[in-house]
Amino acid sequence: MNIDLVRSFEIFIENFDSFMYGVMMTVLFAIVGTVFGLIIGLLVSGIRAIKIEKTDSEPVKVIKKIAELIIRFYIFVFRGTPMMVQAIFFYYFFRDIFHWTHLEAGLVIIAINTGAYMAEIIRSGIGAIDKGQKEASRSLGLSNVQTLLYIILPQAIRNSFPSIGNQLIVNIKDSSMLNVLPITELFFQTTSIAGSNMQFIETYLITALLYLLLTSLASLALNLFERKMGLAKAHVEMCS
């Protein structure tokens, strides 16, 4: 079957505002999901990094153990189920409690879903840090929480930056799953346009190219930022 590229361009021009609104919403979901997902991931990883100590009282040990179980369950559920299913389930489950809109529910769900993946990314970053640094910080009088905040997590974020950036790209594509609520992101807009003109191949070709453009721009921006971080790190090492 032939693709009419001229007709694709005409459809894009005719529905330019709709496509751009879909792009804007897709970028919004990707950025919000990644930023707040990273915050959730840092909190979850930070809690997981606080181990049970022999000197802890029994109530503290119980609290830490319960927190560990809750975190493991959260990561297990949100990494093991599709975001599309999560969106439908949690929207309707909490609709009468929060009285939230489709947009609000979508932003919360993509952030919580991303948080589960970020937690594992940060955990890997923490695992790559030399354990001697923790012992050195303890010898300097820093508490476990201070060591985590000022020594461990900053390095874990730097170590995990490529994976964190990759999650942004994943969110650009996976935000299309939220059209089930429905939310007028790029895929939802495309479905509406294709349903009205009945030219599915030409319409979805535009969307494929727009997604490709968004992910390519995100990759380029992340690569440039990572290079600057590398240059800044090298400069600090030379000056130290």
Secondary structure, 3 states (H helix, E strand, C coil): CCCCHHHHHHHHHHCHHHHHHHHHHHHHHHHHHHHHHHHHHHHHHHHHHCCCCCCCCHHHHHHHHHHHHHHHHHHHHHHHCCHHHHHHHHHHHHHHHHCCCHHHHHHHHHHHHHHHHHHHHHHHHHHCCCHHHHHHHHHCCCCHHHHHHHHHHHHHHHHHHHHHHHHHHHHHHHHHHHHHCCCCCHHHHHHHHHHHHCCHHHHHHHHHHHHHHHHHHHHHHHHHHHHHHHHHHHHHHHHC
